[in-house]
Amino acid sequence: MGIVHHSNHVRYFELGRIGFLEQHDQPYEQYVASGMHFATTRVEVDYHRPARFADVVEITVWAEAVRFASLRMTYILRVGDDVVATGATEHAAVDESGKVRRLPKPRREALLALLAKPDAGRTPSS
């Protein structure tokens, strides 16, 4: 059909989230090195129009909510000026065995500080 499969939108969200953390907090590898991962607990996607194979998709992402052991990220996928999809993901902070753990205070404070700035983190990641 010449369009991007709908499941790829979730991959775009993942790429955006990893880029957001690296740009505004710390690289995901540093979370992993400290024994922490973010397990996805919820994904929401609203499809507005198809993306075509040759399209360049721009990913805009920001932290919407930060709790003691979880975070919620929000996304807009665009091709040019057209919104392709919008959505959100929720993540639990877990250790290497998969057990939920609190975000370390410095990480939580850094992410919370982004919430206080309306435009923080809204830099597109392509």
Buried (B, 14 or more C-beta within 10 A) or exposed (E): EEEBEEEBBBEBBBBBBBBBBBEBBBEBEEBEEEEBBBEBEEEEBEBEEBBEEEBEBBBBBBBBBBBEBBBBBBBBBBBEEEBBBBBBBBBBBBEEEEEEBEBEEEBBEBBBBBBEEEEBBBEEBE
